[in-house]
Amino acid sequence: MTRLLLDQCCLCFPLKTGCILIGFFYMTFQLKDLVDAVKILLYLEPEENEDQENIEQRDYAYVYYTIKLVIGALLSILAVVILVGIFRKKLLLLKVCAIIMACSSFIPTFQSIITKDPFNAYKYCILALISCLYFGWILWSYAVELEKSIPPPIVYIRPPAEEEP
């Protein structure tokens, strides 16, 4: 069963196809987060006659969505790097991206636990954590499969020169 899980993604796609789908899926969601953050940042403009509480909330939202914009941009770049690594068969690149992808959902999950978010937000963070860990595992499995298929380098050994008596 483990061999089947390592050879196929979700038990129905070949591993390379599954990794490509994961890359596009991940890129789509990261670009959506990026666009949402940009829209909200454009909406957050100072208004006339604003009270102090609204100014503080707007400043907090501005910082929050700026961080979300930066993280969304970095993870969108990560998705593009994943796709480049898959198509060019770069093992180290795929392994590093798999680790980053698997670790990228820990921060929102811990933040959700610490701030005691509502159950729906917590459930979403746990679902994102599980899916990112699974996607990272699939990418790592593909990199290991590529590593096994690469032949070892050929080393030519020159025989010692015979000395004439």
N, C-alpha and C positions, 0 to 999 in steps of 0.2 A: 504494500500500500504506500509506503514512504517513497519507493522508487517511482510509483505512478504519480505521486504528488510532485516529485521533482522533475518528471518528464513533461508534465502538462500543467497548464494554468487552469484552475477551476474545473479540472477533470474533463474539459471539452476542447480546449485550444492547445496547439503546440506551444511550447514554452516561449519561443521567439515571438509568435503572434500575440500571446498573452502579455508579454513585456511591452510590445508596441502599443497594445490597447491600454495598458496601465499608464504608459507615458502620456498618451493623448487624454485619457481620463483625468489624470493628475493635473495636466496642463490646463484643461478646461476649467476645473474647479479653482485653480489658483488664479487664472485670468479673471474669473467671475469675482473672486474676492478683491482682486486688484481694481477692477472697474467699479465695484461697489464702494470701495474706499475713496476712489477719486471723485465719484459723484457726491458722496457725503462731504468730503473736504471742500468741494466747490460750493456746496450748499451752506456751509458754516461761514457766514460772513457777519461782521458786526452790524448790529441794528441800532437805530437811534433810540434814545431813552431806555436803555436796557438796565435792569437792576443788577445788583452785584451777584446774586445767586445765578442768574442766567449767564453772566459773564464767566463765572467759575465753571459752570457746566459746559459751556462752549469751549473753554480752554482745555478742560479735561477731555472732551470729545475730540478736539483737534489733535491733541497728543496721542490719544488712543488710535485714531484713524491714520495718523501719520506713521505710527509704528506698524499698523496693519498694512499700509501701503508698501512700506519698505520690505516687510516679511513676505508679502504677496509677490512683490517683484523678484526677490531672491528665489523664492520657491518656483516661480514661473521660469526663471532662468535654469533652475535645477531640472525642471521637466524637459526643457529643450536639450540640456546636456545629457539627460537620460536617453532621449531619442537619438542623439548623435552617437552616444556610446553603443547603443544597440545596433545601429546601422553600420558603424565602422568597426564593431567588435573590439572595443577597448575594455579590457578586463579590469584594470585598476580603476578606471573612470566609473564603470558599472558598480564595482564594489563600494567605492566611496559614496556614490549616489544612493545606493541601497541603504547604507548606514545613515546618511543624512535624512533620507525619506522616512526610515523607521523611527528616528529620534525626533523628527519635526513635530509630531503630535503629542509628545510628552508635556511640553510647556502648557498648551491650552488645557490639557487634562488636569495637570497639577493646579493651574490657576482656577479651574472650575471647582476643584475640591476645596481649595483654600478659601475662596470667596463664597462658598456655599451657594452656588448657583441653583436655580430651580431644576427639577428632575429632568425636564426635556433638554435643557442645555447640557447637563451632565451626561445624559444618555447619548447625545450627539457627539460629545467629546470622547466617550468610551468607544462608540462606533468608529469614529475617525482614527482612534488609537489602534484598534484591532485591524482596520483595513490598511493603515499605513504600515503596520508591522508585517501583515501578510504580503503586501506589495513589495516591501523591502526584501522579504524572504524569497519571493519569486525572482526578483532581480538578481539577488545573490546566487540563487540556484542556476540562473542562466549564465552568469559569469563563471561559475564553477564548471558548468557543462562546456563552455567555450574553452576554458583552461585545459580540460581533459582532451579536447579534440585537437589542440595545437601540438604538433610533433616536437620533441626535444631538439635543440640545436645540434647540428652535426659538427663534430670536432674531428679534424683530421690529425692523426698522430704520425709524425714522420719517423720511420724506423731509424735507429742509430746508424750513422755512417760507418761502413766497414773500413777498418784501417788496413792498409797494405803492409805485408811483412817485409 
